[in-house]
Amino acid sequence: VEPAGGLVYHDVTERKWADKAVDAGVHGLIAVNSHAGGHTGSRSPAELLDEIGNFDLPVVCAGGVGDAADFRTALELGYTGVQIGTRLIATTECTSPEAYKQAIVAAGDSDIVLTNRITGVPVSVIRTPHVERVGTAAGPVARRLLAHPRTKHWMRGIYMFRFGKRLRDNMHHGMSHRDYYLAGKSVGGVTEVEPVRAIIDRVVAAAQPNPILNS
């Protein structure tokens, strides 16, 4: 990527991964915090920035940005920008199933739970009847394999194979009630399915200086 003129930003959830990324020569960091959807971190946006914000590199906030106010808050914390995921699923342009979009609109931040039944590591999903029925913890055999340093990667590989197959099936047959809706705590700021342009316009406006406050 870099020889072709591209910039490399690396996902990090804590300092040790940021150290490795910086040593490898990345151009910036994507700070995946505890509010993110899908694979998530364990630090709040402020805590994570405090931990990795001293490398003299741009740091992008990933997680918890569902509306213009969230974006403005991220900038005020000191982030260079944001990575938006959950909010953009609930858009007219997104090809995700309508049931997925409506689940995001209906959910609040308290409806987001962590499960390791998908990939073997914590993943943020919306609590649905299926999630409540099967639980969020891996089964007893999987837990033992995930806990052992020699077998954890093998077990995660099995999870990822199954998850990839489910995603491929979804593309051809659509989602079912047994699927997981990956989403972050920014669902609290999502109130309707709308065009991407409307969302971006509000975010851009939120980033502009307020002439009343600065006068």
PAKE-748261 format. One record per residue: residue number from 1; residue in three letters; x, y, z of N, C-alpha, C in turn. Coordinates in steps of 0.2 Angstrom, whole numbers. Atoms other than C-alpha are relative to their C-alpha. Layout:
N
[site NUM 'ALA' [X Y Z] [X Y Z] [X Y Z]]
...
This chain:
215
[site 1 'VAL' [4 -6 0] [0 0 0] [4 6 0]]
[site 2 'GLU' [-4 -6 0] [13 13 5] [4 1 -6]]
[site 3 'PRO' [-4 -2 6] [24 11 -11] [-5 3 -5]]
[site 4 'ALA' [5 -3 5] [8 15 -21] [-3 7 2]]
[site 5 'GLY' [2 -6 -2] [6 31 -11] [-6 0 5]]
[site 6 'GLY' [5 1 -5] [-7 24 2] [3 2 7]]
[site 7 'LEU' [-1 -1 -7] [-8 28 20] [-2 -6 4]]
[site 8 'VAL' [2 5 -4] [-8 15 33] [-2 2 7]]
[site 9 'TYR' [3 -1 -7] [-19 17 49] [-1 -7 3]]
[site 10 'HIS' [1 7 -3] [-19 2 61] [-5 0 6]]
[site 11 'ASP' [5 0 -6] [-33 -3 73] [4 -2 6]]
[site 12 'VAL' [-3 2 -6] [-27 -3 91] [-5 1 6]]
[site 13 'THR' [4 -1 -5] [-36 -6 107] [3 1 7]]
[site 14 'GLU' [-4 -2 -6] [-22 -3 120] [7 2 -2]]
[site 15 'ARG' [-7 -2 1] [-4 3 121] [4 -5 -3]]
[site 16 'LYS' [-5 5 3] [5 -13 117] [-1 -1 -7]]
[site 17 'TRP' [1 1 7] [-3 -14 100] [2 6 -4]]
[site 18 'ALA' [-2 -6 3] [0 4 97] [8 0 -1]]
[site 19 'ASP' [-7 0 0] [18 2 101] [3 -4 -6]]
[site 20 'LYS' [-1 4 6] [19 -12 88] [-1 3 -7]]
[site 21 'ALA' [2 -4 6] [10 -2 75] [5 5 -2]]
[site 22 'VAL' [-4 -6 1] [21 13 77] [7 -3 -2]]
[site 23 'ASP' [-6 3 2] [37 2 76] [0 -3 -7]]
[site 24 'ALA' [0 2 7] [31 -5 60] [-1 6 -5]]
[site 25 'GLY' [0 -5 4] [29 12 53] [-6 3 -3]]
[site 26 'VAL' [6 -2 2] [11 16 52] [-1 8 -1]]
[site 27 'HIS' [1 -7 1] [5 33 47] [-5 3 5]]
[site 28 'GLY' [5 -2 -5] [-9 34 60] [-3 -6 4]]
[site 29 'LEU' [3 6 -4] [-19 24 73] [-8 1 0]]
[site 30 'ILE' [7 0 -1] [-37 20 74] [-2 -3 7]]
[site 31 'ALA' [1 2 -7] [-42 19 92] [-7 -3 1]]
[site 32 'VAL' [6 4 -1] [-55 5 94] [-2 0 7]]
[site 33 'ASN' [2 0 -8] [-64 9 111] [-5 -5 2]]
[site 34 'SER' [5 5 -3] [-77 0 122] [-7 2 -3]]
[site 35 'HIS' [6 -1 3] [-91 8 112] [-1 -2 -7]]
[site 36 'ALA' [0 2 7] [-87 1 96] [-4 -6 -2]]
[site 37 'GLY' [3 6 2] [-97 -12 86] [4 -5 -2]]
[site 38 'GLY' [-5 6 2] [-90 -29 81] [5 -1 5]]
[site 39 'HIS' [-6 1 -4] [-73 -32 88] [1 6 4]]
[site 40 'THR' [-1 -7 -4] [-71 -19 102] [5 0 5]]
[site 41 'GLY' [-5 0 -5] [-59 -13 114] [-3 0 7]]
[site 42 'SER' [2 0 -7] [-60 -11 133] [1 7 4]]
[site 43 'ARG' [0 -6 -3] [-56 7 136] [-5 5 -3]]
[site 44 'SER' [4 -5 2] [-67 22 135] [4 5 -6]]
[site 45 'PRO' [-4 -4 4] [-63 35 121] [5 4 3]]
[site 46 'ALA' [-5 -5 -3] [-55 47 133] [6 -4 3]]
[site 47 'GLU' [-5 4 -3] [-45 33 142] [5 -2 -6]]
[site 48 'LEU' [-5 3 6] [-38 26 125] [4 5 -3]]
[site 49 'LEU' [-4 -6 2] [-33 43 119] [5 2 4]]
[site 50 'ASP' [-5 -1 -5] [-24 46 135] [6 -5 -1]]
[site 51 'GLU' [-5 5 0] [-15 30 133] [4 0 -7]]
[site 52 'ILE' [-3 1 7] [-10 31 114] [1 6 -3]]
[site 53 'GLY' [0 -6 4] [-11 49 110] [7 4 0]]
[site 54 'ASN' [-7 -4 0] [8 54 112] [5 -3 -5]]
[site 55 'PHE' [-4 3 5] [15 46 97] [2 5 -6]]
[site 56 'ASP' [0 -5 6] [14 62 86] [-3 -2 -6]]
[site 57 'LEU' [3 3 6] [3 53 74] [-8 2 1]]
[site 58 'PRO' [8 -1 0] [-16 56 69] [-3 -6 4]]
[site 59 'VAL' [3 5 -3] [-27 46 80] [-8 1 -1]]
[site 60 'VAL' [7 0 2] [-45 42 74] [-4 -4 5]]
[site 61 'CYS' [4 3 -5] [-59 38 86] [-5 -5 -3]]
[site 62 'ALA' [4 5 3] [-68 21 82] [-4 -2 6]]
[site 63 'GLY' [4 2 -5] [-83 18 92] [-4 6 4]]
[site 64 'GLY' [4 -5 -4] [-98 28 100] [-2 6 -4]]
[site 65 'VAL' [1 -6 4] [-100 41 86] [-7 -2 -4]]
[site 66 'GLY' [7 1 4] [-119 40 80] [-3 6 -2]]
[site 67 'ASP' [3 -6 2] [-123 58 78] [5 6 0]]
[site 68 'ALA' [-4 -5 1] [-116 75 76] [3 2 7]]
[site 69 'ALA' [-3 -1 -7] [-114 78 95] [5 -4 2]]
[site 70 'ASP' [-5 5 -2] [-104 62 97] [7 2 -4]]
[site 71 'PHE' [-5 -2 4] [-93 68 83] [4 6 3]]
[site 72 'ARG' [-3 -6 -2] [-90 85 90] [4 -2 7]]
[site 73 'THR' [-3 2 -6] [-86 77 107] [7 -3 -1]]
[site 74 'ALA' [-6 3 2] [-73 66 99] [6 5 -2]]
[site 75 'LEU' [-5 -5 2] [-64 81 91] [2 4 6]]
[site 76 'GLU' [-2 -3 -6] [-65 90 108] [5 -4 4]]
[site 77 'LEU' [-5 4 -4] [-56 76 116] [7 0 -3]]
[site 78 'GLY' [-7 -1 3] [-42 78 104] [1 -5 -6]]
[site 79 'TYR' [-1 4 6] [-45 65 90] [0 4 -6]]
[site 80 'THR' [0 -3 7] [-41 69 72] [-6 -1 -4]]
[site 81 'GLY' [6 2 3] [-56 61 66] [-4 -6 3]]
[site 82 'VAL' [3 6 -3] [-68 47 68] [-1 -5 -6]]
[site 83 'GLN' [2 6 5] [-72 30 60] [-8 -2 2]]
[site 84 'ILE' [7 1 -2] [-91 28 59] [-2 -7 -4]]
[site 85 'GLY' [2 6 3] [-98 11 56] [-8 -2 1]]
[site 86 'THR' [7 2 -1] [-115 7 65] [-5 5 -3]]
[site 87 'ARG' [5 -5 3] [-123 23 60] [-1 0 -7]]
[site 88 'LEU' [1 1 7] [-120 20 42] [-3 -6 -2]]
[site 89 'ILE' [4 6 2] [-128 3 42] [-7 2 -1]]
[site 90 'ALA' [7 -2 1] [-145 12 45] [0 6 -4]]
[site 91 'THR' [0 -5 5] [-144 21 29] [-4 -3 -6]]
[site 92 'THR' [4 3 6] [-154 20 13] [5 -3 -5]]
[site 93 'GLU' [-5 3 5] [-138 16 3] [3 -6 2]]
[site 94 'CYS' [-3 6 -3] [-132 2 14] [-5 -6 -3]]
[site 95 'THR' [4 6 2] [-137 -15 7] [-1 -5 5]]
[site 96 'SER' [2 4 -6] [-139 -23 24] [-7 -1 0]]
[site 97 'PRO' [7 1 0] [-156 -31 27] [-4 5 4]]
[site 98 'GLU' [4 -5 -4] [-170 -20 33] [-1 -1 7]]
[site 99 'ALA' [1 2 -7] [-172 -30 49] [6 2 4]]
[site 100 'TYR' [-6 -2 -3] [-154 -26 53] [0 8 2]]
[site 101 'LYS' [0 -8 -1] [-156 -7 50] [-5 2 6]]
[site 102 'GLN' [5 -2 -4] [-172 -7 60] [2 -2 8]]
[site 103 'ALA' [-2 2 -7] [-164 -16 75] [5 5 3]]
[site 104 'ILE' [-4 -6 -3] [-151 -2 76] [-4 6 2]]
[site 105 'VAL' [4 -6 -1] [-164 11 75] [-4 -1 7]]
[site 106 'ALA' [4 2 -6] [-174 2 89] [4 -1 6]]
[site 107 'ALA' [-4 2 -5] [-159 -2 100] [2 7 4]]
[site 108 'GLY' [-4 -5 -3] [-152 9 114] [7 -3 2]]
[site 109 'ASP' [-7 3 -2] [-134 8 121] [0 -5 5]]
[site 110 'SER' [0 5 -5] [-140 -3 135] [-2 -7 -3]]
[site 111 'ASP' [1 6 3] [-145 -16 122] [6 -3 -3]]
[site 112 'ILE' [-7 2 3] [-127 -18 116] [3 -5 5]]
[site 113 'VAL' [-3 5 -5] [-119 -34 124] [6 -3 -4]]
[site 114 'LEU' [-6 3 2] [-103 -43 122] [-1 -8 -1]]
[site 115 'THR' [0 7 1] [-102 -61 115] [6 -2 -3]]
[site 116 'ASN' [-6 3 3] [-87 -72 112] [-2 -7 -4]]
[site 117 'ARG' [2 6 3] [-98 -85 103] [1 0 -8]]
[site 118 'ILE' [0 -1 7] [-95 -78 86] [7 -1 -3]]
[site 119 'THR' [-7 1 2] [-76 -77 84] [5 -2 6]]
[site 120 'GLY' [-4 2 -5] [-69 -82 101] [3 6 4]]
[site 121 'VAL' [-2 -6 -4] [-65 -64 107] [-6 4 0]]
[site 122 'PRO' [6 -4 -1] [-78 -51 113] [-2 4 -6]]
[site 123 'VAL' [3 -4 6] [-89 -44 99] [-6 3 3]]
[site 124 'SER' [6 -3 -2] [-102 -31 102] [-6 -1 -5]]
[site 125 'VAL' [5 2 4] [-119 -36 96] [-7 3 3]]
[site 126 'ILE' [6 -1 -3] [-137 -31 99] [-4 -6 3]]
[site 127 'ARG' [3 5 -4] [-146 -41 112] [-7 -1 -4]]
[site 128 'THR' [6 2 4] [-160 -50 102] [-3 -7 4]]
[site 129 'PRO' [2 6 -3] [-171 -65 108] [5 -6 -1]]
[site 130 'HIS' [-5 6 2] [-158 -77 99] [6 1 5]]
[site 131 'VAL' [-6 -1 -4] [-144 -69 109] [-2 -2 7]]
[site 132 'GLU' [2 2 -6] [-154 -71 125] [-1 -7 1]]
[site 133 'ARG' [1 8 -1] [-158 -89 122] [6 -4 0]]
[site 134 'VAL' [-6 4 1] [-141 -95 117] [6 3 5]]
[site 135 'GLY' [-5 -2 -4] [-131 -84 129] [6 4 -4]]
[site 136 'THR' [-6 -3 3] [-115 -74 126] [7 -3 1]]
[site 137 'ALA' [-6 4 -2] [-102 -86 133] [1 -6 -5]]
[site 138 'ALA' [-1 6 3] [-94 -99 123] [-1 -6 4]]
[site 139 'GLY' [2 6 -4] [-98 -117 127] [6 -3 4]]
[site 140 'PRO' [-6 2 -5] [-87 -127 140] [6 -2 -4]]
[site 141 'VAL' [-6 3 4] [-76 -136 127] [3 6 -3]]
[site 142 'ALA' [-3 -6 3] [-73 -120 117] [3 5 5]]
[site 143 'ARG' [-3 -4 -5] [-69 -110 133] [7 -3 2]]
[site 144 'ARG' [-6 3 -1] [-56 -123 137] [5 1 -5]]
[site 145 'LEU' [-5 -1 6] [-48 -122 120] [2 7 -1]]
[site 146 'LEU' [-2 -7 0] [-49 -103 120] [5 2 5]]
[site 147 'ALA' [-4 -2 -6] [-40 -102 137] [7 -3 -1]]
[site 148 'HIS' [-7 3 1] [-25 -113 131] [4 3 -5]]
[site 149 'PRO' [-4 -4 5] [-11 -104 122] [1 -4 -6]]
[site 150 'ARG' [-2 4 6] [-8 -119 110] [-6 -1 -4]]
[site 151 'THR' [6 1 4] [-26 -121 105] [-5 6 -1]]
[site 152 'LYS' [5 -5 1] [-34 -104 106] [0 3 -7]]
[site 153 'HIS' [0 -2 7] [-29 -99 88] [-4 -5 -4]]
[site 154 'TRP' [3 5 3] [-35 -115 82] [-8 1 0]]
[site 155 'MET' [7 0 -1] [-52 -113 90] [-3 7 -3]]
[site 156 'ARG' [2 -6 3] [-53 -95 84] [-1 -1 -7]]
[site 157 'GLY' [1 1 7] [-50 -101 67] [-6 -3 -2]]
[site 158 'ILE' [6 4 1] [-65 -113 68] [-6 5 0]]
[site 159 'TYR' [6 -5 -1] [-76 -98 74] [0 4 -6]]
[site 160 'MET' [0 -4 5] [-70 -87 60] [-2 -3 -7]]
[site 161 'PHE' [2 4 6] [-73 -101 47] [-8 0 0]]
[site 162 'ARG' [7 1 0] [-91 -103 53] [-3 7 -1]]
[site 163 'PHE' [3 -7 1] [-94 -84 54] [1 2 -7]]
[site 164 'GLY' [-1 -1 7] [-87 -82 36] [-6 -3 -4]]
[site 165 'LYS' [5 3 4] [-99 -95 30] [-7 3 1]]
[site 166 'ARG' [7 -3 -1] [-114 -87 39] [0 7 -4]]
[site 167 'LEU' [0 -6 3] [-109 -70 31] [-2 -2 -8]]
[site 168 'ARG' [1 2 7] [-108 -79 13] [-8 -2 -1]]
[site 169 'ASP' [7 2 1] [-125 -87 16] [-5 6 1]]
[site 170 'ASN' [5 -6 -1] [-133 -70 22] [0 4 -7]]
[site 171 'MET' [0 -4 6] [-127 -62 5] [-5 -4 -5]]
[site 172 'HIS' [4 4 5] [-137 -76 -5] [-7 -1 3]]
[site 173 'HIS' [6 2 -3] [-151 -80 7] [-3 5 5]]
[site 174 'GLY' [2 -5 -4] [-153 -65 18] [1 -2 8]]
[site 175 'MET' [-1 1 -7] [-152 -64 37] [-6 -4 3]]
[site 176 'SER' [5 3 -4] [-162 -75 49] [0 2 7]]
[site 177 'HIS' [1 -1 -7] [-168 -74 67] [6 -2 4]]
[site 178 'ARG' [-5 3 -4] [-153 -84 72] [7 4 -1]]
[site 179 'ASP' [-6 -4 2] [-140 -71 65] [1 5 6]]
[site 180 'TYR' [-2 -5 -5] [-131 -58 76] [1 7 -4]]
[site 181 'TYR' [0 -6 2] [-133 -40 73] [6 4 3]]
[site 182 'LEU' [-5 -3 -2] [-116 -32 75] [-1 8 1]]
[site 183 'ALA' [1 -7 -1] [-117 -14 82] [3 2 6]]
[site 184 'GLY' [-3 -3 -5] [-109 -2 94] [-5 4 4]]
[site 185 'LYS' [4 -4 -4] [-116 9 108] [-2 7 -3]]
[site 186 'SER' [2 -6 3] [-118 23 96] [-8 -1 -3]]
[site 187 'VAL' [7 1 2] [-136 15 92] [-4 5 4]]
[site 188 'GLY' [4 -4 -4] [-142 27 105] [-2 7 -4]]
[site 189 'GLY' [1 -7 4] [-140 42 93] [-3 -1 -7]]
[site 190 'VAL' [3 1 7] [-148 33 78] [-8 -1 1]]
[site 191 'THR' [8 0 -1] [-167 37 77] [-4 -2 -6]]
[site 192 'GLU' [4 2 6] [-171 33 59] [5 -2 -6]]
[site 193 'VAL' [-4 1 6] [-164 26 42] [-1 6 -4]]
[site 194 'GLU' [0 -6 5] [-159 40 31] [6 0 -4]]
[site 195 'PRO' [-6 0 5] [-147 45 17] [6 2 3]]
[site 196 'VAL' [-6 -1 -2] [-129 45 20] [2 8 0]]
[site 197 'ARG' [-1 -7 1] [-128 63 14] [-3 4 6]]
[site 198 'ALA' [3 -3 -6] [-140 69 28] [5 -1 6]]
[site 199 'ILE' [-5 2 -6] [-128 61 41] [6 4 -1]]
[site 200 'ILE' [-7 -3 1] [-112 68 34] [-1 8 0]]
[site 201 'ASP' [1 -7 -1] [-120 86 32] [0 2 7]]
[site 202 'ARG' [0 -2 -8] [-124 86 51] [7 -1 3]]
[site 203 'VAL' [-6 1 -3] [-107 79 55] [5 6 -2]]
[site 204 'VAL' [-4 -5 2] [-98 92 45] [-2 7 3]]
[site 205 'ALA' [3 -6 -3] [-109 106 52] [3 0 7]]
[site 206 'ALA' [-2 0 -7] [-104 100 70] [7 2 1]]
[site 207 'ALA' [-7 -2 -1] [-86 102 66] [2 7 -1]]
[site 208 'GLN' [-2 -7 2] [-87 120 61] [0 4 7]]
[site 209 'PRO' [0 -4 -6] [-82 133 74] [-7 4 1]]
[site 210 'ASN' [6 -3 -2] [-97 141 83] [1 8 0]]
[site 211 'PRO' [-2 -7 0] [-96 160 79] [-3 4 6]]
[site 212 'ILE' [3 -3 -6] [-107 164 94] [5 -1 6]]
[site 213 'LEU' [-4 2 -6] [-96 155 106] [7 3 -1]]
[site 214 'ASN' [-7 -3 1] [-80 162 98] [0 7 -1]]
[site 215 'SER' [0 -7 1] [-86 180 97] [2 3 7]]
